[in-house]
Amino acid sequence: MKGNLTYIVLDDEPLAHKTLEILLRNYDFLECIGSCYNAFSAIHMLTEKKPDLLFLDIEMPDMTGMDLLKVADKSIKVIVVSCSSDYALDTYLYPNVVGYLKKPVKAELLYKTLSNVLHLSNTNEIAKHIPTNTIQSLTSLAVKGSKGNEMVYLSDVIFFKSVRNYIDVVRDDNRTFKYNASLKKITELLPPNDFIRINKSVIISIHKIKCRRGNKVELIGNRMFTIGDNYIEHFNSKYKER
């Protein structure tokens, strides 16, 4: 891989396209090698220039971002940028999709997503541009809610609770979502400085802890959980560090 990560932006909305390009100029390890406003021209440019990264809008006329994902080179990492969360689960079926940002794109979430891309790229030279303590394994989850498929940002999550073959993801606005994975798997994905497993069925956000009383921990929203005997030593060390 080259010294910089090369990228192409594909978005048919001029304002959203320009806004994203301005945000991306803040990263000196990124190099823009093309801009496209429709999927057909993007296919040609992707084949010709072979970027490391594609910022992809989904809802476009004639040929959608989903259509492009099906035919594009799977070695190109993709960050989806969309007005809707409806396509989140569908896009994450593609292993080269490494992020999903909702419009309008927030600078801090773009930062976290790019940190994740650097982590996945395994390029030590490029990774020097971002402190290692900001490189996280995951910044958001594609989940199922009452309104269909949605994206949930980890910064909004209070806790995860294992329920049979899926996980309840509970957000700080008290909405609950379903995530199809085991607690062990999601433990491996979550940033360890932000989340901690406290018993066999629950992972909590360290930042949502309200208080601790013995082997009980209270989260915001008056959520109370018991810390398991096998987890209390690790919890104590993390609780002191926060």
Residue, then its C-alpha position, 0 to 999 in steps of 0.5 A: m500500500k502507498g504512503n497515503l490512503t487514496y480515495i474516491v467520493l461518490d455522491d449525487e448530491p452536490l452539497a453533501h458531496k462538497t461537505l464531505e470533501i471539505l471534512l476529508r481535507n483535514y486528514d493528511f494521510l488521505e489523498c483524493i484521486g477522484s469525485c463522481y456524481n453517478a455510479f456509472s462514472a464511478i465504476h469506470m474510475l474505480t477500475e482505472k484508478k483503483p483507490d484504497l477507499l470509496f465513500l459511497d452514497i446509496e440512494m442515487p437514480d438509475m444505479t444505486g450504491m447497493d448496485l455498485l457494491k455488487v460489482a465493485d472490486k471487493s479489495i476496495k474498502v467502502i464507507v457508506v454515507s447515507c441519509s438513511s439507516d435502512y441499508a445498514l444491515d444490507t451493506y454490512l453483508y459485504p466484508n469490504v464495507v468498513g463504516y456507515l455514516k449518516k448525513p449530515v456527517k459529523a466530524e467526530l464520527l468520521y474521525k472514529t471511522l477513519s481510525n478504524v480504517l487505519h486499524l484494518s489496513n495494518t499500515n504502521e506508517i499511516a497509523k502514526h497519523i492518529p494516536t493509537n488510543t483513538i483506534q477502536s475496533l467498532t464505532s457503530l452497529a447495524v441493528k434491528g429496531s421497531k422501525g426496521n434496520e438502523m445504525v446505533y452509535l456505541s457512544d449512545v449505548i448504555f448496555f448489551k444484554s444476551v437474550r437467547n440467540y441475540i443481544d438486546v442493545v439498549r440506548d440512552d434514550n431507552r430504545t432497545f434494538k436487536y443484534n444477531a451475535s453472541l456476547k462473546k463475539i460482541t465483546e471482541l468487537l467493542p472498544p475495551n476502554d469504553f465497555i466492560r463485561i460484568n457477568k455472563s449476560v451483560i456488557i455495560s458502557i463504562h461512561k454510563i455508570k452512575c455509581r457503584r455499591g459493592n457488587k452492584v453497579e447503577l447506570i444512568g436511567n436507574r438501571m441496576f446490575t450485579i457484577g459476577d464474582n468472576y468479573i469483579e476483579h477486572f471491573n475494579s481495575k477498569y472502574k478505577e481508571r475511568 
